[in-house]
């Protein structure tokens, strides 16, 4: 029987999740009640007001893009993103003119995660938007199975849908607790609430990767913390924002390179992470009080 196979697969998957963490969720607490399942395309004509649910909801982006306002923080989402909303979280979709997004939605309750309040599936301090390229095929396939079963209906369909939704969520937990999703192989190691450890991890990453494309959202997502939260902690610990620290490191390194007298402003800008040399020059002058070209002029010609 197909539903027996799915349940066997599901609990094998849950057992794997249990082995990967201490376990935040166990098969015994994984007997959710599915409230709704639907797929829908939204555009700028679909106006949604800020609201919340008394259950957990999850949206998987199949195509397109839009902006989510979640607890007064804006998140740009696109294909492959998963938006996870705890019970009571205020949210709304903001869709620009000409923009549209196709999403797969599920709502459910009766799922209990260790150390989290009832109605929470993720820690309230982490970013509610996730993206796991490694598992994208698994998510999409499971989503297609759910929608196909919903359309087919018939005997045992309700049980099949519950099993498939549980499978989707189990894959999410497997991805969430995998250490393989850190930025470019970087592993952040700190205890929850360890402000010094979080700050040290951010500084270490910026110091090693300042020349690459870095965003606060990317760092936050891979630390499983919200951008607002890590920015607040970083400023409390250092007195400045993560972005200002990044700018300071980039410009300091740029000044050193320029003073060597062997590099053009354009090349230096690119080497420290700025593709636009004009923007780099404006930033440099604002920070040091003189343009980067002055560094080169000051050097003795050999």
N, C-alpha and C positions, 0 to 999 in steps of 0.2 A: 504494500500500500504506500502511495506516494507520501502521505502525511507522516507516516512512521519514519520514512527515510529522511524527511526534512527535520523532524525532531531529533533524530540521531545525529544528523549533521550539526544542528543547532547546539546541542549539548556538548559535542566534541569541540565546537568553536568556543563555547563558554568555558570549557575546561582549560582551553589554551589561554583564554583571557585571564583566568584565575591564576595560572602559572606565571603570568607576566607581571602581576601586581600583588598587592597584599590584601586579599582580593577586595577591590572596591565594590564589586558586585559578584554574587554567586548565583548558580542556577536555582537555589531555593528561593531567592528573592526576585527571580526573573520570571514573573507570571503576570505580565502586564495585561491591562484591558484596553483594547483598541477602540477609540472613540470615533475617528474618521480617517478616511484615506481619499485623496483626490489629486488630480493633476490639472493645472490651470495656467493659462497664459494671462499675464497682467500687462497693461500698458498705461499710458498717461491718463486714460479715461477712468481707470480703476483707482479711485481716491479712497484711501484708508486713513481713518483717524487713529491717533495714539490710543492703544488699548492693551489689555492683558487677558490671559486665560487662567482658569483655576486648575489647569492640567499642564502637562509637558507637551510642547509642540516642536516639530522638526520640519524644516524645509530643505529640499535638495534641489539645487539649480541645474536644470537640464539644458538650458540655453539662454542666451541674452544676459542682461545685467540691469542692476538698479542699485539704489542706496537704501540701506536699512538704518533707521533710527532706533537704537536699542538702549534703553535707560539713558537717554540724552547723549549717546555717543554714536557717531555716524560710521557706517561700514559699507564700503563699496563691494558688492558681491557679483560673481559671474559664474560661468559654467564650472561645475564640479564642486562649488562651495556648499557646505552644509551649515545651515543656521539652526542652532539649538537653543531653545528658549525654555527656561525653568518656569514653573508655575508662578504667576504674579508678575512676570517681567513685562514692563511696558515697551511696546514696539509699534512701528509703522513702516510701511514701504513708501519711499519717495522716488517717483518715476518721472524722469525728465521728458519733455516733449519729443516724440519720435522714438523713445526708448521702450523696450518691452522685455519681458522675462517669462520663461516657462519654468514652473516649479512643481515638484512632487511634494505633497504635504501629508503628514500623519500627526494625529493627536492621540495621546494615551495617558494613562495613569497606572497606579498600582505597581510601580517599579521603585525599588528601594536601593539606594547606593550608600555604602558604608561611610559614616562620618559626615554625610550631607543631610540637611533638613528634608523632611517629607516634601515631595513635589519638586525636588532638585535632581537633575541628572548630571550636571557639571557644577564645579565650584563657581560661586558667583563672582569671584575675582578674576577668572580667566576670560579670554576673548570668546564670545559665543559663535564666532564664525571660524569654521575649520575647512581645510583643504588637504586631501591626502592623495596625491597623484598615483602612488603605488597601489591604492585600493580602488581607484576610480572605476575600473572595469567591474570589480565585485559589486560596488554600489549600484552602478547602472544596470547590471544584469539582474540583481535582486529587485530593483525598482520595477524593471520590465516584467518580472515574474509576478509581482504584486498586482500590477495594473492588469495583466492578462487574466489572472485568477479572479480579480474583481469583476471584470467584464464577463467572464464565462459563467460565474455563479454556480448554482446547483448544490447537490448534497455535499456536505463536508466543506463547503467553500469558506464558511466563517472560521472554521478551525485552521484551514490552509492559510488564510489571510493572516491570522494571528501568528502562526508559525513563521511565515515569511517576513512579517514586520519585526518579529523577535530576531530573526536572522539578520535583517538590515541593521538593527540596533547593536547586535552582537559584533558585527563587522566594524561598526563605529567604535565600540569600546576596544576592540583589538587594535585598531589604528591609533586610537587615543593613547593607549598605554605602550605603544611600540616606541623604542628609543631611536628608530631608524628615520624619524621624521624631522630631526633637528636640522638647523640651517647648515647646509653644505658640510654635513658630518660633525658639526660642533655639538658637543653635549653639555648642557647646562646642568650643574649639580648643586642643589641647594635644598634646604628644608623649607616647607611652607611657612611663610611669615618671617623668614630669615632675610631681613632687609639688607644687611651687609653682604650676604651671599648673592642676592639678586643683583645688587649694584656691582659687585665684583665681576659677576658673569657678563653683565652688559659692557663694562669697561674693557674686559679682556677681549670680547668679540669685536668691539669697535677698534681697539688698538691693532688687532690682527687683520681686520678687513676694511679699514677706512677707505681704501682705494676702490672698493666695489660698491655696487648699488645697495644701499642700506636704507631701510625705513623703520620707523618705530613700530608700525603695524606688523611688519615681517618678524621683527625680534619678539614682539609680544605674542604673536601667534605660535611661534615655535617654543616659547617658554611656557605656553598655556596660561598666560596672564593677560589681562586687558591692557591696552596702550595707556589708558588713563592711570591705571594702578602702578605700572612700572615707572611711568613718568613722575608720578607723585613721590614714590619711594626714592628714585634716583635723585630728585631735587632735594629731598629731606637729608639724604646722605652726603651729597656733594655740593649743594647750593646752586646747581645749574641743571638745565634739562638735558636729556640724552642727546638731542639734536644739537644743542649749543656745544656740548662736549665733542661731538663728532666734527663740527665746524672748526673748533679750536685745534684738534689733532690734525685735521687736513691742512689747515693754513700754516701751522707750525712746521709740518713736514715740507710743505711747498716753499716756505721761506728758506729752509735749509738747502733745498735743491737749487733754488734761484741764486743763493749766495755762492754756490759752487761755480756759477758762471758758465756752465756747459750746456744749459738747457733753455729752450725758448719758453715763453709764458704759456703758449698753447700746449706744449708737451708736458709741462709741469702740472697744468690744470688737469689734463687727462690722467696723469699718473696718480693724482690724489682723489680722483673720483668725480671731477667736474668735466662733463663733455662740452659745456659752453664756456669758452675762455673769457668771453665778455662778462658773463655773470660772475665767474671766478675773480676777475679783476676788480669788479665793484665790491665784492665781498672782502677781498684782500685789503683794499684801500680803506673800507669802513672799519676793519679790525685793526690795521696797523697805522692808518693815517697817511699812507702814501701808496702809490700804485706798485704792482709787482715788478714793473719794468725798472723801477728805481734800484731794486736789489741787484739787477744785472749791471746797471750803469756804474754802481759803486765798486764793482770788482775790478781789480787791476788787469789790464790786458797783457797777456804773455806773448 
